[in-house]
Amino acid sequence: MPDFSQLALYFAAAFLLAITPGPGIFYVGARTLAGGRAEGIASSLGTGLGGMVHVLAGSLGISAIVLASAELFTALKLVGAAYLVWIGYRTIRAARRDAMRTLSTDIGAPAVGARRAFREGVLVEALNPKTAAFFLAFIPQFVDPAGSVALQFVVLGFVSVALNTLVDIVVAFAAGGVRDGAAARPRLIRRLREASGAAMMALGLGLALVRRPAS
Protein backbone atom coordinates (compact mmCIF):
# COMPACT_ATOMS: atom_id res chain seq x y z
CA MET A 1 0.00 0.00 0.00
CA PRO A 2 1.13 3.63 -0.45
CA ASP A 3 2.81 5.26 2.55
CA PHE A 4 1.03 7.72 4.83
CA SER A 5 2.09 10.81 2.90
CA GLN A 6 0.84 9.31 -0.36
CA LEU A 7 -2.45 8.33 1.24
CA ALA A 8 -2.88 11.83 2.67
CA LEU A 9 -2.20 13.32 -0.75
CA TYR A 10 -4.68 10.94 -2.36
CA PHE A 11 -7.36 11.75 0.22
CA ALA A 12 -6.88 15.48 -0.31
CA ALA A 13 -7.00 15.13 -4.10
CA ALA A 14 -10.05 12.86 -3.96
CA PHE A 15 -11.83 15.30 -1.65
CA LEU A 16 -11.14 18.26 -3.93
CA LEU A 17 -12.39 16.26 -6.90
CA ALA A 18 -15.50 15.22 -4.95
CA ILE A 19 -16.52 18.80 -4.15
CA THR A 20 -15.83 20.04 -7.67
CA PRO A 21 -19.20 20.45 -9.44
CA GLY A 22 -19.59 17.78 -12.10
CA PRO A 23 -22.22 15.58 -13.75
CA GLY A 24 -22.81 13.54 -10.59
CA ILE A 25 -23.56 16.57 -8.43
CA PHE A 26 -25.80 18.11 -11.08
CA TYR A 27 -27.66 14.83 -11.58
CA VAL A 28 -28.34 14.41 -7.85
CA GLY A 29 -29.42 18.03 -7.57
CA ALA A 30 -31.75 17.64 -10.53
CA ARG A 31 -33.21 14.41 -9.17
CA THR A 32 -33.80 16.04 -5.77
CA LEU A 33 -35.57 19.04 -7.27
CA ALA A 34 -37.70 16.68 -9.33
CA GLY A 35 -38.77 14.29 -6.57
CA GLY A 36 -37.59 15.53 -3.19
CA ARG A 37 -34.83 14.82 -0.70
CA ALA A 38 -35.55 11.08 -0.40
CA GLU A 39 -35.07 10.61 -4.15
CA GLY A 40 -31.90 12.70 -4.07
CA ILE A 41 -30.35 10.62 -1.31
CA ALA A 42 -31.41 7.39 -3.01
CA SER A 43 -29.88 8.53 -6.30
CA SER A 44 -26.69 9.48 -4.42
CA LEU A 45 -26.40 5.97 -3.04
CA GLY A 46 -27.20 4.58 -6.48
CA THR A 47 -24.47 6.59 -8.21
CA GLY A 48 -22.11 5.45 -5.46
CA LEU A 49 -22.87 1.82 -6.21
CA GLY A 50 -22.53 2.53 -9.92
CA GLY A 51 -19.12 4.06 -9.23
CA MET A 52 -18.04 0.92 -7.42
CA VAL A 53 -18.93 -1.06 -10.54
CA HIS A 54 -16.23 0.91 -12.37
CA VAL A 55 -13.80 0.46 -9.49
CA LEU A 56 -14.23 -3.32 -9.48
CA ALA A 57 -14.13 -3.47 -13.28
CA GLY A 58 -10.99 -1.35 -13.32
CA SER A 59 -9.30 -3.61 -10.78
CA LEU A 60 -10.01 -6.57 -13.07
CA GLY A 61 -8.92 -4.74 -16.21
CA ILE A 62 -12.38 -4.70 -17.79
CA SER A 63 -12.56 -0.92 -17.97
CA ALA A 64 -9.20 -0.80 -19.73
CA ILE A 65 -10.54 -3.21 -22.37
CA VAL A 66 -13.67 -1.08 -22.92
CA LEU A 67 -11.63 2.12 -23.19
CA ALA A 68 -9.23 0.46 -25.63
CA SER A 69 -12.10 -0.43 -27.98
CA ALA A 70 -13.67 2.48 -29.83
CA GLU A 71 -16.77 0.42 -30.57
CA LEU A 72 -17.36 -0.67 -26.97
CA PHE A 73 -16.69 2.81 -25.63
CA THR A 74 -19.11 4.39 -28.11
CA ALA A 75 -21.80 1.81 -27.39
CA LEU A 76 -21.57 2.31 -23.63
CA LYS A 77 -21.49 6.08 -24.04
CA LEU A 78 -24.58 6.21 -26.26
CA VAL A 79 -26.58 3.85 -24.05
CA GLY A 80 -25.78 5.96 -20.99
CA ALA A 81 -26.56 9.20 -22.82
CA ALA A 82 -29.88 7.89 -24.14
CA TYR A 83 -30.84 6.70 -20.66
CA LEU A 84 -30.18 10.14 -19.16
CA VAL A 85 -32.15 11.88 -21.91
CA TRP A 86 -35.05 9.48 -21.35
CA ILE A 87 -35.05 10.14 -17.59
CA GLY A 88 -35.04 13.88 -18.26
CA TYR A 89 -37.90 13.64 -20.74
CA ARG A 90 -39.94 11.52 -18.33
CA THR A 91 -39.30 14.03 -15.52
CA ILE A 92 -40.57 16.94 -17.63
CA ARG A 93 -43.61 14.95 -18.71
CA ALA A 94 -44.42 13.97 -15.11
CA ALA A 95 -44.07 17.59 -13.95
CA ARG A 96 -46.60 18.76 -16.53
CA ARG A 97 -48.97 15.89 -15.78
CA ASP A 98 -48.82 16.45 -12.02
CA ALA A 99 -49.48 20.15 -12.49
CA MET A 100 -53.04 19.15 -13.41
CA ARG A 101 -53.57 17.56 -10.01
CA THR A 102 -54.30 19.16 -6.66
CA LEU A 103 -51.59 20.94 -4.68
CA SER A 104 -51.48 18.23 -2.02
CA THR A 105 -50.97 15.50 -4.61
CA ASP A 106 -48.33 17.45 -6.48
CA ILE A 107 -46.24 18.13 -3.39
CA GLY A 108 -46.91 14.95 -1.45
CA ALA A 109 -45.85 12.34 -3.99
CA PRO A 110 -42.30 11.88 -5.24
CA ALA A 111 -41.68 11.91 -8.97
CA VAL A 112 -40.52 8.30 -9.30
CA GLY A 113 -39.91 7.00 -5.77
CA ALA A 114 -36.71 6.31 -3.87
CA ARG A 115 -36.30 2.75 -5.13
CA ARG A 116 -36.47 3.73 -8.77
CA ALA A 117 -34.23 6.74 -8.13
CA PHE A 118 -31.67 4.36 -6.61
CA ARG A 119 -31.82 2.00 -9.59
CA GLU A 120 -31.56 4.88 -12.04
CA GLY A 121 -28.58 6.27 -10.14
CA VAL A 122 -26.78 2.92 -10.42
CA LEU A 123 -27.42 2.71 -14.16
CA VAL A 124 -26.55 6.34 -14.87
CA GLU A 125 -23.14 5.98 -13.22
CA ALA A 126 -22.43 2.42 -14.37
CA LEU A 127 -23.14 3.41 -17.99
CA ASN A 128 -20.82 6.42 -17.84
CA PRO A 129 -17.49 5.57 -19.51
CA LYS A 130 -16.11 8.90 -18.33
CA THR A 131 -16.11 7.51 -14.79
CA ALA A 132 -14.10 4.50 -15.92
CA ALA A 133 -11.60 6.77 -17.64
CA PHE A 134 -11.26 8.88 -14.49
CA PHE A 135 -10.52 5.95 -12.21
CA LEU A 136 -8.04 4.42 -14.65
CA ALA A 137 -6.21 7.74 -15.00
CA PHE A 138 -6.31 8.87 -11.37
CA ILE A 139 -5.96 5.89 -9.05
CA PRO A 140 -2.87 4.20 -10.61
CA GLN A 141 -0.81 7.27 -9.73
CA PHE A 142 -1.14 6.32 -6.06
CA VAL A 143 -0.76 2.54 -6.34
CA ASP A 144 2.37 0.89 -5.00
CA PRO A 145 3.47 -1.59 -7.71
CA ALA A 146 5.25 -3.66 -5.07
CA GLY A 147 1.93 -4.59 -3.44
CA SER A 148 -1.35 -6.05 -4.63
CA VAL A 149 -2.35 -3.64 -7.40
CA ALA A 150 -5.93 -4.90 -7.66
CA LEU A 151 -6.55 -4.64 -3.91
CA GLN A 152 -5.06 -1.15 -3.74
CA PHE A 153 -7.18 -0.08 -6.72
CA VAL A 154 -10.36 -1.26 -4.96
CA VAL A 155 -9.49 0.38 -1.62
CA LEU A 156 -8.50 3.70 -3.16
CA GLY A 157 -11.50 3.60 -5.49
CA PHE A 158 -13.82 2.96 -2.55
CA VAL A 159 -12.42 6.01 -0.74
CA SER A 160 -13.07 8.19 -3.79
CA VAL A 161 -16.59 6.81 -4.28
CA ALA A 162 -17.40 7.29 -0.58
CA LEU A 163 -16.30 10.92 -0.69
CA ASN A 164 -18.30 11.54 -3.86
CA THR A 165 -21.37 9.95 -2.29
CA LEU A 166 -21.09 12.03 0.90
CA VAL A 167 -20.86 15.22 -1.15
CA ASP A 168 -23.83 14.13 -3.27
CA ILE A 169 -25.89 13.55 -0.12
CA VAL A 170 -25.03 17.05 1.10
CA VAL A 171 -26.18 18.38 -2.28
CA ALA A 172 -29.41 16.38 -1.95
CA PHE A 173 -30.14 17.96 1.43
CA ALA A 174 -29.39 21.44 0.09
CA ALA A 175 -31.53 20.97 -3.02
CA GLY A 176 -34.25 19.43 -0.86
CA GLY A 177 -34.29 22.59 1.24
CA VAL A 178 -34.77 24.66 -1.90
CA ARG A 179 -37.64 22.42 -2.97
CA ASP A 180 -39.26 22.48 0.48
CA GLY A 181 -39.07 26.26 0.51
CA ALA A 182 -41.08 26.30 -2.69
CA ALA A 183 -43.72 23.86 -1.42
CA ALA A 184 -46.38 26.54 -1.17
CA ARG A 185 -45.81 27.57 -4.79
CA PRO A 186 -46.90 24.71 -7.07
CA ARG A 187 -45.99 26.61 -10.23
CA LEU A 188 -42.43 27.00 -8.97
CA ILE A 189 -42.31 23.29 -8.13
CA ARG A 190 -43.39 22.50 -11.67
CA ARG A 191 -40.72 24.80 -13.10
CA LEU A 192 -38.04 23.29 -10.85
CA ARG A 193 -39.00 19.80 -11.97
CA GLU A 194 -39.03 20.82 -15.62
CA ALA A 195 -35.64 22.50 -15.20
CA SER A 196 -34.26 19.39 -13.51
CA GLY A 197 -35.51 17.26 -16.39
CA ALA A 198 -33.90 19.60 -18.89
CA ALA A 199 -30.65 19.41 -16.89
CA MET A 200 -30.70 15.61 -17.07
CA MET A 201 -31.26 15.74 -20.82
CA ALA A 202 -28.37 18.19 -21.16
CA LEU A 203 -26.14 15.84 -19.16
CA GLY A 204 -27.11 13.03 -21.50
CA LEU A 205 -26.27 15.09 -24.57
CA GLY A 206 -22.98 16.09 -22.96
CA LEU A 207 -22.14 12.44 -22.33
CA ALA A 208 -22.89 11.63 -25.97
CA LEU A 209 -20.18 14.10 -26.99
CA VAL A 210 -17.49 12.59 -24.73
CA ARG A 211 -14.51 11.40 -26.75
CA ARG A 212 -12.62 8.21 -26.10
CA PRO A 213 -9.43 8.92 -24.13
CA ALA A 214 -6.28 8.76 -26.23
CA SER A 215 -4.39 5.55 -25.72
N, C-alpha and C positions, 0 to 999 in steps of 0.2 A: 504494500500500500504506500501511497505518497507520504512524505514526512509531514509533521505538524504545520510547518510554514506553507507547504504546498496545499494542504487541506484548507488552511485559513484563507489562502488566496483564492482557491476554488469556491469556497463558501461566499466570499465577498463578491466574486465575479457572478456567481449564480444568483445572488440576491439582487445585484444591480440589474441583471438581465430580467429577473422576475418582475421587478417594479417598473421596467420600461414598457410603456404602452405598446401593445402588439395585438395581433388577431385574437389571441385567447382572451385577453382582457376585454376587448371590444365585443366579442361574442357573448361572454358572460354578462356584460352590462346590458347588451341588447336583449338577451333572454330574460334577464331580471325585469327590465322595463316592460317586456311583453307579458310575462306571467306572474311576476312577484318574486319576493325574496326566496321562497322555497324552491322555485324553479331555478333561480340563479345559483343557489348553493348546490342543488342536484347536478346542474350542468357543470359546475366547477369540479365536483367529484368525478363526473364522467370524463371531462377532458383530462383530469389527472390519470385516470385509468387508461385512457387512450394514449397518453404520453408514455406510460409504462410499457405499452405494447411496443412502442418504438425502441425503448431502452432494452427490452428483452430481445427484440429482433436484432438490434445493433450488436448486442453481446454475442449473438449467434452468427453474425455476418449476413443476415438476411437483408437488412437495410442497404448494406453495401452493394449487394447483388442488384436490388431494385434501382439504386441510384446509378449503377453502371450500365443499365439497360434503358435506352431512350424510350423504347416502347412501353416497358413496365412503368417507368416514371410517369409518362404521359397518361397512361390509363388510370393510374392511381390518382393523379392530379385532377383529371377531368371528372372522375367519379366523385371525389371529395368536393369539387367545385359545384357540380350539379346538385349534390345533396344539400349544400349550404343555400344555394339559390332556391331550391324547393322549400326548405324550412322558412326562408324569408318570405316567399310568396304565400305560404300557408299562414304565416303570422299576420300578414297584411289582410288576407281574406278573412281570418277569424276576427280581427279587430273591427272590420267593417260589418261583419255579421252580428257581432255582439253589441255593436252600437245601436242595433234595432231593439235590443232587449231593455229591461228595466235597469235602473242604476244599481240596485242591489245585486242583480245577476251579473252585471258587467264587472263589478268590483270584486264580488265574492268568489268567483270561480277562476282558477288559473287557466292560462291559455291552453296548455297541453298536459299539465300535471307533472309532478316531480319525477315519477318513474320514467316517463317518456323523455323528459328533459335530460335525465341521466343517460339514457340510452343514446340519445342524439349527441350528447357531449362526447361519449366514447367514440362514436362513429366519426364525428367531425374531426377529432384529433387523430384518430387512428388512420384516417384517410388523407391526412395532410403530409405529403412527402417533404415539405419544408421542415417539419419537426424532425424527421429522420436525418435530413441533411445537417441540421443544427447539432444534434447529438453526436453525429459522426465527426463533425468538424471541431466541436468544443471539448468533449470529454477526453479524447485520446491525449490531449495536451497535458493532462494531469495524471495519466496512468503510468505506474511504474512498470516497465517492461520486465523487470526481474520477478514480479509477482504474478498472480493469476489475473490476466488481463480481463477475461470475461467477468469475473467476480467484481473487480474494481469498477468496470464499466457499469454494472448493475447498481452497485452501491452509490457511485457518484451520480448516476442518472436518477436514482430514487431521491437523492437530496435535491436535485434540481427540480424534479417534478413536484416534490413536497412544497418547496418554496413557491413555485408557480401556483399551486393549488391554494395555498394560504393567501396569497395576494388576490387570487380570483375570488375567494370567499369574502375578503374585505371589500372588494369591488361590488359583490352581490349585495352586501349589507348597505353600502353607500347608495347604490342604484335603487335598492328597495326603499330606502328612506325618501328618495326623490319621488318614487311612485306612490308611496303612502301619503306624501304631502299633497299629491294631486288627486287623492281619492274622492274629494268632494266635487271634482270637476271632470265629469265623464268625457267631455270633448277632448280635454287635455290627455286623459288616459288613452283615448283612441289614437290621438296623434302620436303619443309616445310609442304605442304598440306599432303603429304604421312605420314610424321612424326606425324602430328596432328591426322590423322586418326588412326595410330598405337597407339597413346597415349589414344585415346578414347576407343579403343578395350581393351587396358590394364586396363583402369579404369573399364570397364565392367567385365573383368575377376576377378579383385580385388573385386568388389562388390559381385560377385558370391561366393567368399570365406568367406564373412562376416558371422560370427557366431551370433546366436541369443543371446542377452544379458541374463546373468543368472538372474533368478527371485529371 
